[in-house]
Amino acid sequence: MSALSYKKNDDIESGALDKMTVYQECQRAFAESPINARKCRKLLAKLIHLLTIGETFSEFEATGLFIAVSKLFPHKDPSLRQIVYLAIKELVPLSNNDVIMVTSSITRDVQGSSDLIYKPNAIRALARVIDGSFVQGIERLMKTAIVDRHTSVSSAALVSAYHLLPIAKDTIRRWAAEVQEAVTSQKNFPAVTLPNYAPGPAVLAPYHALSLLYELRAHDRMALIKLIQQFSGASAHLQSPNANVMLIRFIAKAANDGAHRQQLVALLERYLGHKSDMVALEAAKAVLTLRDVSPKEAASAIESLRAFLASPRTIARFAAIRILNRFAMTNPGAVAVCNAEIQPLITDSNRSIATYAITALLKTGNEASVDKLVTQISGFMSDITDEFRIVVIDAVRSLALKFHAKKSTMLQFFGNTLRNDGGSAQYKAAVVAALFDMIRYVPDCRDTALGILCEFIEDCEYTEIVVSVLHTLGQEGPAAANPTVYIRYIYNRIVLENAFIRAAAVSALAKFALVDDTSVKKSVKVLLERSLEDETDEVRDRAVIALKLLESGDQAQAKAYISPESRFSLPILEHKLALYVTGSGADFDTPFDMSSVPLITDQEAREAALKAHRETTEATPVVNGGAGGPTPASAAAATTANLASKSNSHEAAIQRAEKYAAELAAIPDLAAFGTPLKSSLAVALTESETEFVVTAIKHIFPSHVVLQYDVHNTLPDAQLSNVSVVASIEDDSEELVEEFILPVDELGPDSHGTVYVALEKTEDHLAVASFENILKFTLHDINKTTGEVSEDGDEDEYQIENLVLGAGDYLEGGFIGSFDHLWDELANTEAVDTATLSEYKGLEEAVQFLISQLSLTPLESSDEVTSASTHTLKLFGKTLTGEKVIVQIKMAASQRTGVVVQCKARSGDEEVAELVAGFVGSL
């Protein structure tokens, strides 16, 4: 088209298309004789564009378009026929009654055409225009197409069958034999042999066939295992790399479900040496992402990836370092063996690979290598985009919290990063968040970090970041060695910035008036009085309230309003308000009860933030630069979303406790015990595939323990009655005495019920025990024909796993700024015990086991193992009554004996220290 004759209306992307104009042009052009194929293609493209952006046509207009489009079928132009199929698929939702006009034409193309453009496209269109009742009519056509020798036809039929599953699942299941044949059949593409070209085996048809076969058998676990065994054997002849990748994903999913795990992991390890890079890389990724992967299982996959790090192919290096980077988030010690191969990748010409290499080394490096790594990063940051920089900043933040001795190096790095010009708001916010974490969790770096932040807000253009910095200055500044230093920076914001920042600055400034220094209070009052004439109401009101409270003379009241030590849990407040406004009309007869919303202290908020930080550090998604993967921007967005979702973990625990408390309070026999002090997570006492699936939850009350057994009857033709659990203490201890059992009267097929066993504490101390559990019930058969339940039943019992009531059920994690300080403070009450964890050969598994058993918070990044032979785990928390508990566990690993541990526990209560040490010694 000539530039001089170009019209804006011809540009689809301009959005200037008129619906009626396109409609009328289609009616005229499609009825012309002879048909102008090029003109019709352009009009159909405009029509599809209108439908894609949300334009709709009335039923009358849609019928007219169907009739007009059907007139294009006699034309033999392949390009026109392809876009006709696309237009029909878009028009179907507008008028389902008119599809009969084109169904016969499409079916004719499927039946009679041997053209490899007509037939595959016709199959795809046919699957979109028919309903479930018509599928049987095309069954023979689809079966023939599935086993067609041409991969384009076979793939089209398989994908179409996949789309038809929701409306005709029973019919599609009858095609299983043809689908299975398509998995291993040899198809070629292209269909004709060109000069000097040897057609290779098709890869997509087996891939689509295997995916469809999986969907057909997804309801049957044993059928899936047979599917995996059939196509993973040496005689399977599964040559398609795509199909092998899909099969590996099926194997990994089955292995994570728990059944046949050992055999399935062995299958995955066989694929590590596959001749196709994509298959070998997928196998390594599958092994490393298995739930509870053992060091032995991980070692073979890591060794396979290690070889790919030196590959001349960029995509192979990228995939290998990305997989290792993700695994290093949770298992840095296991990846440390690859550091020699990862080090050269820092200077790789591909910046994505270099970024992954840097972040992997940051996670696996030791304290001695920190200075060198940070120096390399500093010269590296200017060459990468902000999305990659955020990933690097998150990795450096984790390193700063891990190695406190390197705080000066980290502070210098973050300070230089903030001083550099440019950078998006998300990037600057990530750096500021890292400094916030160092202020909270790294001792003796508060003053330096606050100074860096003060310097940064002097020339920061992002309002949200300045407001958050001012809030932190108000929280941390008054406790600094010289609080007056920060007052000038805060007041500058009141003088120079917009209303949002001025309001935040007034609130921050008021908190400095709470320090025990008369001259500081006087200076702050003078500065606040200058804000009384601010042009913005919000700023003036904050200043007035602060001055009134400060002049009242009631220091406690002023502190409660200006700098409260506790706050409402906002997620729970939102949840309860939602229930209140969506409840029945009777709920509005009484005002909303704010006392039902729990208060969170500053210390609890810090504990929750620390736990959330650890979880997000382990689960932070990394930037995927591969084809077809998320862009750096989407990865950064995912990181932000993940941080937001994890930040509410403390509130989620409170909601879970409230749920259990409400359920127990609704049972009169249990309501008398009061509110539970703690409810454990659910513990599985049976395999998920057994006839009766049982999980247990332990509820701790001041003078009672309630064991909740959730029972699921999976039998389809049996009903249970009088279901109960007999929980016997193994050592016949008299610390707990069974008070009563609340059984389930009736449990139908595929239904759930709950049995409660109430135990009374005979002594006023923390009782531990191991319960042998037997599920007792009366089994009634159900007539499959009539559905009647037999009146006579057989009494039976079912042995389930033991349930341990341990020290961790009486403990909760907590946060302290300095482990060593409290450890020395409680030196007079120490208990020591030793144990050998023979079932664990690696330190990483043993560390996670001990943390889960004790329910305490790991401090100083001691949950991250950096040595393969020895490790020290530092834990802190409190009992349910508020007594502090601090634990130091020294560990040594041996391939012959397992992991040997020495536990030293200290507490203000000697009994608690002995309980914790003794519990570890009994493991």
N, C-alpha and C positions, 0 to 999 in steps of 0.2 A: 504494500500500500504506500502511495506517495505521501511524504510528509505534508505536502500542501493540501492534499485531499483528506487528511486525517480529521475525524470528528470525534469529540469526546464521547458521544453516544455509542461509538463502536468499541469503546474500551470497557470490557466486563469489569475490570478491577476498579473503574471509576465509581461504581455503584450508581450510575445514572440511568440504568435500564428501566424502562417503563413496562409494567406487567401487561397492560392491555395491548401496547404496541407489539410486544413480542408475541402475544397470543394471536393477534390478527395476522402478523407476518407468517407465523407457523401455519395457520389455516390456509393462506394463499399459496405459500411455497410448496407445501406438501401435496397440494392438489394439482400442481402444474404437470404438464406433460410436454416434453420429457422432464424428468426430475433433475434439478441441478444439485448434484451430490454435495459440492463444496458449500453452496449456500445453505443447504439443509443442515449440514454439520455445524455451521456457525450458529444457526438459529437454535438447534438442539442444545448447543453449549450454553447459549444465553438462558434457555429455559431451565436447564439443570442448575445454572448459577442462581437463578431466582428462587428455585425450590430449596437450594442449599442455604441461602441466607434467611429463610423463614417466610418467604412469600407464599400465599395460599391461593388456590383457585376454587371456585364454587364447584359443586358436583356437576352442574350443567357444563361449565367450562372444562372440567377434567374429562367429561365424557367426550366433548368435542376434540380435545387433544388426543385422547385414545384413538378415536376414529381417524384423525389426521395422521398420527404416527403409524397406524396399521397400514396406511397406503404406501409406506416406504419399504415394506418387506419385499416387493417384487424386484427392487433395484439390487444389483449384485455387487455394488461397491463395498468392499470389506470394512473400510473405515467408517462408512455411514452405518453399516449394520451394527458395528460395535457400539457406537454412541446411541443408536436406537434402543439397544438393550439397556444401556445405562438410564436413558430417559424413562423407559417403562418401569424400571425398578423404583425410580423416584416418584412416579405418578401413582403407583399402586395404592399407597396409603390414602390418597385423596378420594379414590372411588373404587372400592373393592368389587363392586357389582359389574364393572366394565372389563375386568381382566379376561373374561371369556372371549372377548373379541380378539385378543392377541395370543391367548394360550395355544390355540391350534397352530398358529404360524410358528411360534417358538418350538412347539413339539415337533413340527415338521422338520425344522432345522436340526433338532437333536437326532431324529430318526434317519433322515435321508442324506444328511450332509457328511461328506468325508473331509471337508475343509477344516483345517486346524485353527482357523479363526472363528468361523461360524459356530462350530459344535461346542467348544468349551464355553464360549460366551452365552450361547443359548441355554446350556445346562445351568449356568449361574443365574440367569434371568428367570428360568423356569422355577427354580427353587424359591424365588422371592415372590412369585405371583400366585402360586397355588396355596390352598389351605390343606389342613390335615386329611380331609376326606378324599382329596385327589391324589394323595401320595401313592396309594395302592395302584392307581391307574398307571403310574409311570415307574413302577417297581422294576419291571423287566428292563426298561431303558436304562435306569440308573445302575442296575447290577452289571449290565453289559459295559457301560461306560467306566465303571470302577476298575474292571479288569482289561480295559482297552490298552493296546500296546503302546499308545502314544501318551507320554507323561502329562501333556497339557490337558488332554481329555480326562485322564484318570484323576488328576489333581482337582480339576473342576468338579467332578462328580463327588469326590470325597469331601471337599470343603462344603459343597451344597448339602450333602447328607448331614454334615455337622450342624448346619443351620436348620435343618429340618427336624433335628432331635427333639426340640421342645414341643413340637406339635404332632409328631408321629413316632414316638420312641419305640413302641412295640414293632412297628413296621421296619424301622431301621435296624432293629436287632436281628431281623431275619437276613440281613445282608452281611452278617459277621463272616461267613465263609469267603465271600468275595473280597471283603476288606482285608482279611488275613492273607489271602493270596496276593493282594496288592502290596503288602509289606515287603515281601521277599522277591516278587517277580522282577525281572530285568526289563526295564524300559529305556528307550533311547530318546534323546532330544539333541538336535532336531530330527524330524522323521525321515528326511531325505539326506543321503550322503552327498556332501558337496566335494568338489575337487580338492585334494590335499587336506581333507578334514575327516578325522575319524570321530564319529559321534560317541560321547562318553555316556556312562550310566546316569540316569536321572536321579536326582537326590530329593526332590520335593514330594513325589508321589508316595514313597515309603514313609516319609515323615508325616504327611497328612493321614495316611492309612493307620499308622501306629497311634497317632493322637485320637483318631476316631475309635479305634479298637479299645483304647483305654477308657473312653467315655462310655462305651457299651458295657464294660465290665467293672465300672467304678463302684457299683453297689455290692460287689462280691469280693471280699478280701482274698480268699483263696484263689479265685479266678485271676486276680491281679498278680499274685505270686507265680502262678503257672505261666501267665503272659510274660513275666520278666524272665523266668527260667527258659522259656521257649526261644526267646529272641536274643538272649545273652550268651547262649551256648556257642560252641565252635562251629556247629553245623547249621547255625541260623542263616548264614550268608546275608547278614544285614550290612550292605556295603555303603549305604547312604550316611555320611557324617551327621547330617541333620537328624536323621532318625536315631542314630546312636546317642546324640546329645539328649534327645527327648527321652530315650530309654533310661539314660543315666539319671535324669530328673525323677522318673518314676521309681527307680531303685532307691534313690535318696529319700523320697517321700515315704516309701514303705519301710525303710530302715528307721526313720524317725518315729513311725507309729509303734515301734517296739517289737513287732513280730519278725522272727528269723533275722535279727539284726546282724549276727556274726556272719552268716552266709552272704547276706546282701552287701556288707562292707567288703567282704572278700571279692565279690563281683566288681565293685567299684575300683578296687585296687588293681584288678586286671586291666581295666581301661586306662590306667595311668601310663602304660607303655604303648598305647594305640598309635598307629602310623599317622593319623590325622591330628594336627595340632589342636583343632577346636575340640575334638573328643577328649584328648588327654587333659586339656585345660579345664573342661567342664567336669571331668572326673575328679580332678584335684579340688576344684571349687566345691563339689558335692561332699567330698570327704571332710573338708575343713568346716563346712557349715552344718554338719550333723549335730544333732542335739547330744550334749555330753560326750563329745569326741575325746577319745583317750590319747595320751601322748604317743603311744605306739601307732595308732591309726593315723594321727596327724603327721608323724615323721615321714612316712612313705610319700604322702602328698606334697609335703614341703620339699623333699628331695627332688621330686619330679619338677616342681616349679623352679627350683634352684637352677636346673639346666636351662630353662627357658629364659632366665634373666640375661644370659649371654647370647641369645638368639640374634641373628642378623635381621630378622623380620621385626619391624617396629610393633606390629599388632600383637605379636607373641610376647614381646617384652612388656608391653602395656598391660595385657591381660594378666600375666604372671605377677607383676608388681602390685597390681590392683588387688588381686586375691590375697596376697601376702599382707598388704596394708590392712585390709579388713580383718584378717585373722589376728594381726598384731594388736588390735584394739582390745582383745580379750585375753590373748595368750602371747604377750611380747617375748617371754623367755623361749618359746618354741621357735619363733622366727629369728631369734638372735643369731642362729647358726648361719644365716644367709647374709649377715652384715657385710662380709667381704665381697660378695657379689653385688649387693645393693649399693655399696659406696660409689662405684664408678658411674652409676646411673644418675647421680646428682648433676653431672655435667652433660646428660643426654640432650641431644638437639630437640627432642620432643619434650616440650615443657610439661605436658601432662605426666609423662613418665618421671621427669625430674621431681615434680611435686610429690608424687606418690613415694619416691625414694626418700626424699627429705622427711616426710611425715612418718614413714616406716622406721627410719633410723631414730627419729625422736622418741618413738614408742619403745624401741628395743635397745637403745643406747644406754650406757651406764653414766655415772656421775662424771667420770673422767673425760668423757667425750662431749660433754655439754657445750663447753666454751667453743670448741672447734665447729660443732654443728651450727650454733647460733651465729657465729661469724660467717659461715658459708651462706646461711639463710639471709643475712642482712644484705649481701650483694646480689641475692637471687630475687628479692621481693619486687624490685622495680621492673623486672622483665615479665611478670605474669599478671593475669587479670585479677580483679578484685575477688571474684568467686573462688579462684585458687588460693588467693591470699588468706581468705577466711578459713579455709581448711588448714593452712599452715599455722595460723594464729591459734586455732583450737588445739593443735598438736603441741605447740610451744606452751600453751597454758597448762596442759596436762603435765608437761615436763616440769614446769615451775612448781606445781603442787606436789610433785614427786620428790624433787631434790631441793630442799629448803636452803641448803648451803649455797646454792647458785642463785640466790634471789637477786644479788646485785647485777649479775649478768642479764637476768631476765628483765629486771626493771629498766636497765639501759636499753635493751632491745625494744621493749614496748614504748619507752619514751621517744626513741629515735623514730619509730614507726609513726607515732602521732605527730611528730614535728614535720614529717615529710608532707609536701603539698599534694593535693589531689586525694582521690579515694572516695568511694561511695559511702553513704550513711551506714549501710550494713557492715562494711569493712571497719569503719571507725568504731561502730558500736561493738564489734567483736573484740577489738583491742581494749576498749574501755571495760567491757565485761571481764576480760582476763585480769585487768588491774583490780577490779572489784574483788575477784576471787582471791587474789594475792593478799589484799587487805584483810579479808576475813579469815583465811586459812593458813597463811604463812606468817609466823611470828616476826616481829621487829622490822616489818617493811611498810607499816602503815604511813609513817610520816613522809617517806620518800615517794610512795605511790600517790599520796594526796597532793604532794607538791607537783608531780607530773600532771595530774588531772587539773590542778589550778592553772598551770601554764597553758594547758590545752584549751580550756574554755575561754581564755582571753581572745582567741581567734577561731572559734568554732562556729560554723554556719548552720549546724543542725540543731534545731530547737529541742527535739526529743532527747538527744544525747546530753545537751547542757542541763536539762531538767533532771535527768537521772544522776548526773555528776553532782549537782547541787544537793540533791537528796542524800547522797552518800557523804558529802561534806558535812551536812547537818547531823548525820548519824555518827560518823567517826571523828569528825573534827574536834568536838568538845573533849574527847578523851585523849587527844594527842598531847605530846609533850609541851607544845607551845600553841594553844588554840587561836591566839590572837592573829597569827600569821595568815589564817584563812579568811578572817573577817573582811579584810580589804578586797580579796578576790570576789567574795560573795556580794559585797556592796557595789562593786563595779558593775555587776550584772543588773542590779536595781537601777543604776544610773543609765546604762547604755543599751539595754536589751528590750525585747518586746514584752507584752503583757504576760504571756505564759511563763517566760523565764523570770520576770520580776516577781510574780506570785510565788514561784518555787523558791526564789532567793529570800523572800521575806520569811517563809516558813523555816528555811535552813538557818537564817540569821537568828530567829527567835530561840532556837535550841542552844545557841551559845550563851544566852542569858541565864541558862540553868546551871552553869558551872559555878563552883564555890569560889568566886573571885569578884569582889565588889566593883573593882574598876572595870572589869569586863562587862558586868551587868549594866553599869552606867553607860558605857560606850554603846552597847547594843541598843539600849532604850533610845538614845539620841538618834541613832541611825533609823530605828523603826519609826520614830516620830516624823521623820522626813518623808516617809511613805504615806502619811495620813492624807496628803493632798494629791496623791496619784490620780491620774485621770481614769483609771480602771477600777470598777467596783471591787472585783475580786482581790486586787492588791490591797486596797484600802481596808477591806473587811478583815483580811488576814492580819494586817498590822494592828488594827483596833483590838481584835480578840487577843492577840499576843500581849499587847500593852496592858489590857485590863487584867489578864491573868498574872502578869508579872508584878503589877502594882497592888494586887490583892493581898500580898504577903503570905499567901498559902502556897508554900513551895510544892507540897505533895499534889495539890490540885493543878497547879501550873504544869508540873511534869506529866501528870496523867493526860492532859489535853495536848500539850505541845510535843512531848516526846514519850508517847505511851509505850510501856514495856510489853503489852500484849495487844492483839488485834483480832477481829473476827475472821474466821476462815471463810474467805469470799466464795470459793466453790461450793461449800456446804450451805452458806447463806443463800446463794443463787438457787441451789437445788431445793431447799426448803420453801423458798418463796414461790418457786414454780409449782410445787405441790399444793401450796396454800391457795394460789389464784386459780388453779385448775381443778380444785376439789369441789365438793358439793356446796350448795348455797348456805348450808348450815355452818360451814366453816367460817363464814364471815360474821357470824354472830359474836365471835370472840376475836379480839385483836391478835395480831401475829405475835408469837412469843419469842422474843429475841434471846431469852435465856436458853432456848433449845439449840442455839448456834454456839459451838465451842469456840473458846478463845485460844489463840496460839501465842505463846510467849516468843520473845526474840530468840531465845536459845532454841526452842523447837523449830522456829522458822529457819534458823541456820542449819540445824540438823537435817531438815527436809531439803534445804538447798544443797547441802553437801551430798546427800544421797542422790538427788536429782542430777547433780553434776557428774557423779561417778557413772550413773546409768547413761547419761547422754554422751559422755566421753567414750564409753564402750560402744554405743550404738550410732555415733555420728556418721551419717552417710558421706562417702567420699565422692569427689567429682568423677563422673563417668564420661570420658571423652570418646568412647567407642561409638562406632556407627550404630544408629538405631537406639542408643541409650539416651538417658537424660542429659540435657545440656548443663554446663556449669551453673547457669542461673537457676535451673530447676533443682540442682543438687543443693545449692545454697538455700533455696526456699524449703527444701525438704529438711535441711539441718535446722532451720528456724522453727519449722513446725514440730520437729522432734523435740527440740528444746522446750517448746511450749507444752507439749503433751506430757513430758516427763516431770515438769516442774510441779505438778499436782500430785506426786506420789504420796506425800504425807496426808493430803486431804482424802485421797482414795482409801488409805488405810483407815482413816477415821470413819468414812462412809461405810466401809465393810464392817467395822466394829459396831456401828449404829444399826446396821441391818441385822446382825446376829443378836444384838441386844433386844431389838424389837420382836424378833421371832421367839426368843426365849421368854420375854415378858408376856407374850400372848398365851403361854402355857401355865396355868395356875400353879402346878406343882413346882415349876422352876422359877416362877416370878418371885417366890418368897426368898430366893437366894440373893436378890438384889441385881445390880448391874455388873456384868462380867468385867473384871480388870483387864483381861486380854483374851482374845480368840485367835487360835493359830490358823495358819493356812491349811487347806485340805490336804490330807495325806492319803495316798492310794494304798489300799490294803489288799487289792487283787489286781490281776491283769485286766486290761480293758476289753479283752476278747472272751472273758469267762462268762459262764451262765449267769452269775450274780456278781455285779460290779459294786464294790463297797469302798467308800472313802470315809475318812474320819476327821473330825474337827474337835480340838480340845478347848474348852471354855474354863478359864480360871476365875473363881469367885473368892471373896475374902475367906470363907470357911468351907467351901465346897469345890469340887472339880466335876464338870459335866462333860461326858464323852458323847459326841454326836456322830452317829453312824448313818450315813446316807446310802441307802440300798437301792440298786436298780435291777429289776427283774427283766432280763433280756430274752427269756423263753417265750416264744410266740403262742404256745399251746399249754400253758400251765399258769395256775393262780396260786399265790402263797397266802396263808393266813397265820395269825399269831406269830408274826416275825419278831424275833428278839435277838440280842447279842449277849452272850455270856462272856464277861471280861474278868479274867482271873489274874491276880498279881502273881508273877512268877516266883518270887522269894517269900511269899506268904507274909509280906510286911503288914503291920497293923497301923501304919500311918494313915492309910485310906481305907474306909469301910463303906461297902456298897449300901446305899440307902434305899434306892428303888430303881426299877427299869420301866420305861414307857415304851411298850412294843407297838408295832404296826399291826392293826387288826386285819387288814386285807391289802394285798399287793397284786394287782392284775398284770396281764402280759404287757411287757414293754412300759412299765410304769415305775415311779419312784416313791420311796417312803423313807421316813426318818425314825430311827430308834435312839432314845436317850438313856444313858446310864448315869445316874447321879451318885457321886461318892462324897463322903464327908471326911474332912481332915480331923483326925483325932488329936493332933498336936499343933501348936501354933508355930509352925515353921514350914519351910519349903519342902514339900514331899515329892520325891521322884519315884518312879516305878515303871516296870515293863509289863504290859497286859497281854496275856494269851487270849485271843478272841475266837469264839465259835459262833457262827451264824446258825440259829435254830429256827425252824419253821415247819408248817404243815403244808404238804404239796398236794394240790388238787388238779387233776387232769381236765382239759377242756375238749369237748367233742368238736372236731374240726368241721363237721357238717352242720350241726345245729348250733354250735357255740355255747352249749350248756356246760356248766361247771359241775363236776361230780361232787356230791355231798360228802362222800367218804374220802378222806385224805390220808396220806402217809406222813408220819412225823419223820423229819430228816434233819441233819445238821451238816454244816459246810465250814471247813477249817479255813480261816483267813489269816493274813499276816499279823504279827505282833505290833502293838502300838506302844511307843515309848513316851512317857511323860518325863521330860528331862529338865535340866537347869535352864535351857533356852526358853522354855515355856513361861518362866518367871522373870525373864529379862527383856529389856528393850534397848535398842541402840541409842547412842547419844553422841554429842560433839563436845570436844574441849580444844582449846587453842594449843596447849602444850602437853604432850604425853609425859615427858620426863618430869615436869613440875608436879603433876598429880601422883606419878609413880613414887617419887621421893616422899611426898606428903603422907602416903598411906603405907610407908615401909614397915610399920609395926604390926600390921595384920596381913601376913602373907601365908598362903597355902601352896604347896608344891606337890605335883604328881606327874607320873610319866605313863606313856602308852605307846603301843606299836600298832600303826594302822597298816596291817599286812595286805589289805586288799587294794591299797593305793601304792603304785610304784613311782608316781610323779608328784612333785611338790604342788603344782597348780591344782590338781584335783583335791589333794588333802587340805589345802588352804580353803577352797570353796566349801568343802565338807564341814570343816570346823566353824566357819562363819555361819553357815546355815544351822548348825546344831546349837550354837550359843546365842544366836540372834543379836549379836553385838556389832558395833560399827567399826570397821577397820580404819586405823589412823595412819597418817604419814605414808599413804599409798602402799602400806605393807601387804595389801591383798594382791599386789603385782609381784610375781616371782621373777627375780633377775639372775638367780643362780640355779643350776641343775642339782646341786648337792646339798646346800644348806639355806635356811631362810628363817627370819624372825617375824612373827605375826603379832601386831599390836592391836588390841581391841579395847573398846570402852563402851559403857552403857550404864543402865540403872535397873534396879529391881522394880517390880510393880509398885512397891511402897516408896520408891525414890532414893534408895541407898545406892551410892556410886560403886561401880565395879570396873576395875582396870586389869587387863590380862596381857601377859607376854608369853607367847608360845614359841619356843625354839624348836626347829625341825631339821632333821637330817634324812636324806633319801638314800635307799639302798635297793638295788635290783633284787637282792636275795631276800631281805627281810621286810621290805616295804618302807614306810615312813615312820621314823621314831620321833616322838614329840615329848618335850618337857614343858609342862604348863605351870606358870607362876601366876596366881590370882591374888589380888589385893582389894580390900574393901573396908569401909568403915565398920561393917559387921563381920566378925570373924567367921560366923556360920556361913555367910554367903560366899566368902572366899573359899572355904573348905568345900562347899557344895559345888562350885564351878570347877575347881581343880580336880575334885573326886569324880565329877561327871566326865571330864576329859579323860581321866585315867581309866574309866570303865568302857570307853569306846573301843 
